[in-house]
Amino acid sequence: MADVSSIANELTAVNNVINQYRATIESGSSTDLKADYDTYCQAMKDAGIDKIISTYQEQLNEWLANQSK
């Protein structure tokens, strides 16, 4: 189980971004999908998606290193 304590705020923020943009992007109801997608990607970065990915990757790498022992 991943330790998400250090990224709890980022997880909440990213979830909020997903909820904000999901319907527009998934339904195709956007009048400018590229602009909306670019805005979504920037909002995800601003919310901390890179920190989340990095934290999960560190934990996965540590787990994998311990599997060969």
Backbone as CSV, one residue per row, in Angstrom:
resi,resn,N_x,N_y,N_z,CA_x,CA_y,CA_z,C_x,C_y,C_z
1,MET,0.847,-1.182,0.000,0.000,0.000,0.000,0.887,1.238,0.000
2,ALA,0.601,2.131,-0.892,1.384,3.364,-1.007,1.121,4.276,0.186
3,ASP,2.173,4.975,0.601,2.049,5.980,1.657,1.748,7.309,0.978
4,VAL,0.536,7.786,1.122,0.127,9.017,0.456,0.073,10.210,1.406
5,SER,0.577,10.036,2.617,0.485,11.112,3.604,1.187,12.384,3.155
6,SER,2.276,12.247,2.426,3.028,13.436,2.013,2.423,14.133,0.790
7,ILE,1.435,13.511,0.179,0.826,14.086,-1.028,-0.692,14.194,-0.916
8,ALA,-1.193,14.162,0.293,-2.652,14.189,0.495,-3.285,15.443,-0.107
9,ASN,-2.655,16.581,0.090,-3.215,17.824,-0.459,-3.211,17.811,-1.979
10,GLU,-2.131,17.304,-2.558,-2.032,17.236,-4.011,-3.068,16.269,-4.589
11,LEU,-3.276,15.146,-3.914,-4.281,14.191,-4.378,-5.670,14.822,-4.393
12,THR,-5.985,15.578,-3.368,-7.276,16.267,-3.307,-7.385,17.296,-4.424
13,ALA,-6.319,18.064,-4.620,-6.337,19.102,-5.652,-6.476,18.497,-7.049
14,VAL,-5.750,17.420,-7.313,-5.836,16.757,-8.618,-7.229,16.176,-8.828
15,ASN,-7.786,15.577,-7.811,-9.147,15.043,-7.910,-10.139,16.159,-8.244
16,ASN,-9.954,17.323,-7.642,-10.833,18.455,-7.931,-10.701,18.898,-9.387
17,VAL,-9.484,18.909,-9.901,-9.262,19.282,-11.301,-9.937,18.270,-12.220
18,ILE,-9.762,16.993,-11.922,-10.403,15.950,-12.738,-11.912,16.155,-12.759
19,ASN,-12.493,16.370,-11.598,-13.942,16.569,-11.524,-14.385,17.814,-12.273
20,GLN,-13.553,18.839,-12.281,-13.901,20.086,-12.959,-13.909,19.933,-14.480
21,TYR,-12.973,19.192,-15.030,-12.800,19.133,-16.477,-13.316,17.852,-17.126
22,ARG,-13.576,16.827,-16.358,-13.912,15.514,-16.919,-15.079,15.555,-17.910
23,ALA,-16.180,16.087,-17.504,-17.384,16.041,-18.346,-17.159,16.729,-19.688
24,THR,-16.525,17.869,-19.670,-16.300,18.612,-20.907,-15.388,17.854,-21.853
25,ILE,-14.303,17.312,-21.326,-13.335,16.616,-22.175,-13.879,15.272,-22.643
26,GLU,-14.457,14.498,-21.730,-14.932,13.165,-22.093,-16.135,13.184,-23.022
27,SER,-16.992,14.165,-22.871,-18.212,14.200,-23.680,-17.985,14.792,-25.065
28,GLY,-16.864,15.478,-25.224,-16.608,16.124,-26.496,-17.426,17.387,-26.676
29,SER,-17.975,17.908,-25.600,-18.824,19.095,-25.699,-18.032,20.400,-25.748
30,SER,-16.735,20.296,-25.709,-15.895,21.481,-25.764,-15.971,22.119,-27.141
31,THR,-15.958,23.428,-27.173,-15.919,24.133,-28.454,-14.479,24.314,-28.928
32,ASP,-13.532,24.128,-28.021,-12.105,24.203,-28.368,-11.373,23.167,-27.520
33,LEU,-11.428,21.918,-27.971,-10.893,20.798,-27.194,-9.409,20.966,-26.897
34,LYS,-8.626,21.408,-27.872,-7.190,21.573,-27.645,-6.932,22.571,-26.535
35,ALA,-7.592,23.700,-26.572,-7.401,24.715,-25.530,-7.863,24.199,-24.173
36,ASP,-9.002,23.512,-24.144,-9.502,22.965,-22.881,-8.569,21.889,-22.342
37,TYR,-8.034,21.057,-23.241,-7.101,20.018,-22.820,-5.809,20.638,-22.286
38,ASP,-5.304,21.643,-22.971,-4.101,22.328,-22.503,-4.325,22.977,-21.141
39,THR,-5.490,23.572,-20.957,-5.837,24.179,-19.670,-5.913,23.115,-18.580
40,TYR,-6.521,21.981,-18.923,-6.619,20.852,-17.994,-5.227,20.363,-17.589
41,CYS,-4.352,20.182,-18.568,-2.991,19.703,-18.271,-2.256,20.678,-17.372
42,GLN,-2.391,21.969,-17.625,-1.741,22.960,-16.775,-2.346,22.963,-15.374
43,ALA,-3.648,22.806,-15.290,-4.310,22.752,-13.983,-3.828,21.536,-13.190
44,MET,-3.616,20.411,-13.879,-3.093,19.215,-13.207,-1.681,19.473,-12.681
45,LYS,-0.850,20.132,-13.478,0.501,20.465,-13.022,0.435,21.401,-11.817
46,ASP,-0.416,22.406,-11.916,-0.565,23.367,-10.815,-1.065,22.694,-9.549
47,ALA,-1.869,21.648,-9.710,-2.430,20.931,-8.559,-1.431,19.959,-7.930
48,GLY,-0.337,19.668,-8.643,0.690,18.823,-8.053,0.820,17.431,-8.633
49,ILE,0.364,17.215,-9.850,0.424,15.871,-10.431,1.858,15.364,-10.532
50,ASP,2.804,16.245,-10.820,4.197,15.800,-10.942,4.744,15.288,-9.608
51,LYS,4.354,15.939,-8.517,4.783,15.480,-7.191,4.163,14.120,-6.875
52,ILE,2.915,13.932,-7.257,2.239,12.658,-7.026,2.949,11.544,-7.797
53,ILE,3.207,11.781,-9.056,3.876,10.764,-9.880,5.254,10.449,-9.311
54,SER,5.988,11.470,-8.933,7.328,11.277,-8.389,7.296,10.475,-7.087
55,THR,6.349,10.785,-6.232,6.230,10.081,-4.950,5.894,8.612,-5.172
56,TYR,4.939,8.345,-6.036,4.592,6.949,-6.334,5.775,6.218,-6.973
57,GLN,6.498,6.885,-7.872,7.636,6.254,-8.520,8.733,5.910,-7.515
58,GLU,9.001,6.821,-6.578,9.992,6.556,-5.533,9.606,5.344,-4.703
59,GLN,8.331,5.277,-4.337,7.867,4.159,-3.526,7.919,2.850,-4.310
60,LEU,7.577,2.887,-5.579,7.657,1.696,-6.415,9.104,1.244,-6.558
61,ASN,10.008,2.174,-6.805,11.423,1.830,-6.936,11.958,1.192,-5.658
62,GLU,11.569,1.732,-4.527,11.999,1.169,-3.245,11.449,-0.247,-3.075
63,TRP,10.186,-0.431,-3.398,9.575,-1.753,-3.283,10.273,-2.746,-4.208
64,LEU,10.525,-2.345,-5.452,11.198,-3.226,-6.393,12.591,-3.588,-5.926
65,ALA,13.301,-2.644,-5.370,14.654,-2.911,-4.870,14.619,-3.942,-3.742
66,ASN,13.584,-3.901,-2.924,13.469,-4.843,-1.811,13.018,-6.230,-2.257
67,GLN,12.489,-6.346,-3.476,12.029,-7.658,-3.957,13.185,-8.564,-4.354
68,SER,14.312,-7.981,-4.688,15.447,-8.789,-5.130,16.362,-9.202,-3.969
69,LYS,15.982,-8.836,-2.760,16.809,-9.174,-1.597,16.444,-10.542,-1.055
